[in-house]
Amino acid sequence: LMVAEIGRKPSDRVLHDRESYSLAAGFALGCICLGQGSDAPGLADLQLDTWLLRYILGGPEMPLPGVATREAQRQESTCQLWEPEGINTCVTAPAGCIALALVFLRTNCEAVASRVAIPQNLFHLEQLRPDFALLRIVAKSLILWDQIEPTNEWVDRQTPAFLSKLPTSGADIDWLLVTQTKANLAAGACLALGLRFAGSSNEAVKDLLIARLLGFRDAARSDAHVALMASKPSPDDVDAITLETCQSTVALALEMVMAG
């Protein structure tokens, strides 16, 4: 039932706040199946990982399992909003990431983690929202729990190498996308560290997060309009909204580490 609710279609009764509704269903599914993976008794035939990956990556809809199919058939449609065939990842991707991270929490399942990895080329990166990149890196890190390292090198490895090697001239590059993605990946890695070392007061993690927090605070904020930043080769400037969001994320991670 929770699998169906993540991708619930809009109706006259459920039209507004669909993202929040989907995210709540994702948390519920993750808590129900917390750390069980896909091979737990009673879950193997549900294809949870396949469905959640479809919610994250998009594509045509799949047949829902059991009671979820009957519930979906009873859902009403709406004449106020039209959506094309397939899955609307703008609604389902955050919920899918959260649910997948919780279901496979600490399982160290490389096969599932590799499916939510960050694209390794610019063409595929353009199909990924920067804020969703943050969620993906958190989900991947929570799945590969034992591979999280409290070092700057580990944080830097979460950003694909090609993003640091892009030419600043002679190429049609969306620099706004690039800078936002790099900032969100760094913030997502810091959030994963906060979750991994929550309540530990680990000095190495604390120092790392403080340095990253100050880095976001002191980073150059572009004064250009965001529409101009997309075409202007300014790989070192990030828009203020992205920086403030990432700064708040790292501050939250630091609070979790030092809690208690």
C-alpha positions as MATLAB code, in Angstrom:
seq = 'LMVAEIGRKPSDRVLHDRESYSLAAGFALGCICLGQGSDAPGLADLQLDTWLLRYILGGPEMPLPGVATREAQRQESTCQLWEPEGINTCVTAPAGCIALALVFLRTNCEAVASRVAIPQNLFHLEQLRPDFALLRIVAKSLILWDQIEPTNEWVDRQTPAFLSKLPTSGADIDWLLVTQTKANLAAGACLALGLRFAGSSNEAVKDLLIARLLGFRDAARSDAHVALMASKPSPDDVDAITLETCQSTVALALEMVMAG';
ca = [
       0.000    0.000    0.000;
       2.809    2.442    0.842;
       4.472    1.681   -2.497;
       1.301    2.805   -4.268;
       0.928    5.918   -2.107;
       4.385    7.175   -3.076;
       3.299    7.395   -6.698;
      -0.340    8.262   -6.067;
      -1.874   10.053   -9.024;
      -3.473   13.478   -8.512;
      -7.188   13.548   -7.821;
      -9.668   16.227   -6.827;
      -9.185   15.149   -3.187;
      -5.408   14.756   -3.341;
      -4.143   17.550   -5.549;
      -2.137   19.912   -3.366;
       0.970   19.064   -1.313;
       1.537   15.880   -3.290;
       5.277   16.042   -2.682;
       4.737   16.031    1.087;
       2.209   13.190    0.828;
       4.609   11.116   -1.259;
       7.525   11.840    1.086;
       5.474   10.791    4.116;
       4.622    7.512    2.386;
       8.324    7.014    1.629;
       9.254    7.472    5.285;
       6.456    5.100    6.304;
       7.606    2.394    3.894;
      11.210    2.804    5.010;
      10.296    2.525    8.689;
       8.143   -0.560    8.087;
      10.951   -2.355    6.253;
      13.863   -0.701    8.075;
      17.160   -2.365    7.205;
      15.474   -5.482    5.816;
      16.766   -5.269    2.248;
      14.914   -6.935   -0.623;
      15.542  -10.558    0.402;
      13.836  -10.445    3.786;
      11.051  -13.015    4.335;
       7.815  -11.729    2.834;
       9.473   -8.920    0.862;
      11.253  -10.716   -1.967;
       8.148  -11.007   -4.165;
       7.245   -7.327   -3.714;
      10.194   -6.089   -5.809;
      10.621   -3.102   -3.493;
      14.034   -2.161   -4.832;
      12.794   -2.281   -8.435;
       9.796   -0.080   -7.680;
      11.744    2.423   -5.601;
      14.447    2.720   -8.238;
      11.730    3.352  -10.834;
      10.366    6.136   -8.619;
      13.868    7.647   -8.420;
      14.994    7.228  -12.023;
      11.636    7.529  -13.773;
      10.158    5.515  -16.608;
       6.902    3.704  -17.350;
       4.807    2.483  -14.459;
       4.961   -1.128  -13.318;
       2.179   -3.399  -12.023;
       1.706   -2.745   -8.328;
       1.859   -5.631   -5.847;
      -1.251   -7.123   -4.247;
      -3.474   -4.776   -2.284;
      -1.717   -1.769   -3.809;
      -3.155   -2.676   -7.211;
      -6.714   -2.705   -5.877;
      -6.160    0.595   -4.089;
      -4.780    2.191   -7.262;
      -7.842    1.066   -9.215;
     -10.093    2.909   -6.751;
      -8.173    6.173   -7.060;
     -10.062    8.998   -8.709;
      -8.653   11.164  -11.460;
      -8.785   14.935  -11.651;
      -9.749   17.361  -14.369;
      -7.630   20.142  -12.839;
      -4.201   18.689  -13.577;
      -2.883   16.650  -16.483;
       0.215   14.476  -16.271;
       1.776   12.458  -19.094;
       2.141    8.703  -18.940;
       4.867    7.388  -16.693;
       6.224    8.397  -13.317;
       6.570   12.025  -12.252;
       9.986   11.951  -10.579;
       9.607   15.528   -9.352;
       7.033   14.099   -6.925;
       8.321   10.572   -6.316;
      12.145   10.840   -6.382;
      12.641   12.254   -2.838;
      10.302    9.660   -1.354;
      11.974    6.899   -3.353;
      15.431    7.946   -2.120;
      14.343    8.050    1.518;
      12.507    4.729    1.341;
      15.381    2.994   -0.472;
      17.926    4.334    2.033;
      15.891    3.098    4.994;
      14.967   -0.294    3.525;
      18.626   -1.000    2.665;
      20.099    0.853    5.646;
      23.495   -0.598    6.638;
      23.126   -3.537    4.230;
      26.228   -2.479    2.227;
      24.448   -3.672   -0.922;
      26.650   -2.506   -3.792;
      24.123   -3.529   -6.434;
      21.414   -1.201   -5.133;
      23.791    1.620   -4.174;
      25.268    1.694   -7.672;
      21.815    2.369   -9.139;
      21.471    5.656   -7.253;
      25.017    6.807   -7.967;
      25.597   10.268   -9.405;
      25.905   10.352  -13.238;
      29.473   10.312  -14.511;
      28.993   12.553  -17.534;
      27.451   15.929  -18.230;
      24.701   14.616  -20.507;
      23.156   12.428  -17.810;
      23.835   15.020  -15.120;
      21.581   17.483  -16.938;
      18.670   15.111  -16.279;
      19.196   15.247  -12.510;
      17.997   18.115  -10.327;
      20.820   19.402   -8.076;
      18.741   19.052   -4.908;
      17.957   15.457   -5.848;
      21.717   14.850   -6.138;
      21.944   15.597   -2.409;
      19.290   12.984   -1.644;
      20.972   10.415   -3.856;
      24.348   10.784   -2.177;
      22.715   10.465    1.258;
      20.806    7.340    0.167;
      23.912    5.757   -1.336;
      25.960    6.505    1.788;
      23.356    5.100    4.184;
      23.214    1.890    2.156;
      27.026    1.618    2.084;
      27.169    2.433    5.797;
      30.538    0.825    6.505;
      32.231    2.735    3.689;
      31.559    6.192    5.176;
      34.843    7.766    6.247;
      35.238   10.913    8.388;
      37.765   12.492    6.031;
      37.815   15.313    3.516;
      39.035   12.833    0.913;
      35.862   10.772    1.291;
      33.669   13.867    0.983;
      35.551   14.957   -2.140;
      35.201   11.490   -3.701;
      31.431   11.852   -3.678;
      31.742   14.502   -6.411;
      32.417   12.993   -9.860;
      35.892   13.866  -11.090;
      34.668   15.134  -14.454;
      32.965   18.115  -12.775;
      36.379   19.509  -11.847;
      37.808   19.027  -15.331;
      35.224   20.858  -17.422;
      36.606   23.419  -19.891;
      35.746   27.037  -19.112;
      35.611   28.032  -22.782;
      34.520   26.565  -26.056;
      31.845   24.359  -24.544;
      28.094   24.646  -24.089;
      27.905   24.013  -20.339;
      25.151   24.896  -17.897;
      27.386   26.330  -15.171;
      24.484   26.976  -12.838;
      23.684   23.260  -12.873;
      27.341   22.339  -12.356;
      27.931   24.654   -9.392;
      24.629   23.769   -7.735;
      25.300   20.042   -8.138;
      28.819   20.278   -6.681;
      27.547   22.237   -3.681;
      24.659   19.832   -3.068;
      26.927   16.776   -3.323;
      29.300   18.200   -0.716;
      26.376   19.056    1.564;
      24.848   15.608    1.057;
      28.122   13.904    1.980;
      28.281   16.030    5.138;
      24.709   15.064    6.013;
      25.611   11.399    5.582;
      28.511   11.903    8.000;
      26.125   13.532   10.463;
      23.796   10.546   10.319;
      26.644    8.030   10.529;
      28.270    9.657   13.550;
      25.160   11.081   15.241;
      25.614   11.630   18.953;
      29.255   10.487   18.888;
      30.947   13.889   19.391;
      33.652   12.582   17.077;
      36.368   15.246   16.943;
      37.472   14.449   13.393;
      33.925   14.692   12.065;
      33.279   17.855   14.073;
      36.359   19.599   12.689;
      35.522   18.486    9.147;
      31.936   19.741    9.344;
      32.958   23.064   10.892;
      35.452   23.608    8.076;
      32.797   22.786    5.455;
      30.287   25.023    7.204;
      32.689   27.953    7.150;
      33.475   27.168    3.537;
      29.835   27.535    2.531;
      29.506   30.655    4.668;
      32.490   32.360    3.045;
      31.929   31.090   -0.517;
      31.562   33.664   -3.276;
      27.928   34.412   -3.954;
      27.161   35.386   -7.521;
      25.336   38.671   -8.031;
      24.258   37.633  -11.524;
      20.715   36.596  -12.283;
      20.319   32.817  -12.249;
      19.304   32.900  -15.914;
      22.701   34.433  -16.763;
      24.642   32.071  -14.503;
      23.607   29.111  -16.648;
      25.626   30.379  -19.633;
      28.360   32.408  -17.928;
      31.562   30.390  -17.295;
      31.820   31.094  -13.568;
      32.553   27.705  -11.986;
      33.495   29.260   -8.647;
      30.310   31.248   -8.045;
      27.125   29.739   -6.610;
      23.740   31.385   -6.192;
      22.882   32.536   -2.673;
      19.865   30.249   -2.232;
      21.894   27.103   -2.934;
      24.688   28.198   -0.597;
      22.276   28.979    2.225;
      20.526   25.627    1.789;
      23.823   23.734    1.821;
      25.054   25.748    4.806;
      21.915   24.850    6.742;
      22.329   21.184    5.792;
      25.913   21.061    7.062;
      24.875   22.894   10.251;
      22.219   20.222   10.817;
      24.821   17.480   10.325;
      27.100   19.158   12.861;
      24.243   19.384   15.358;
      23.547   15.667   14.993;
      27.179   14.752   15.606;
      27.402   16.908   18.726;
      23.936   16.049   20.076;
      23.929   14.832   23.664;
];
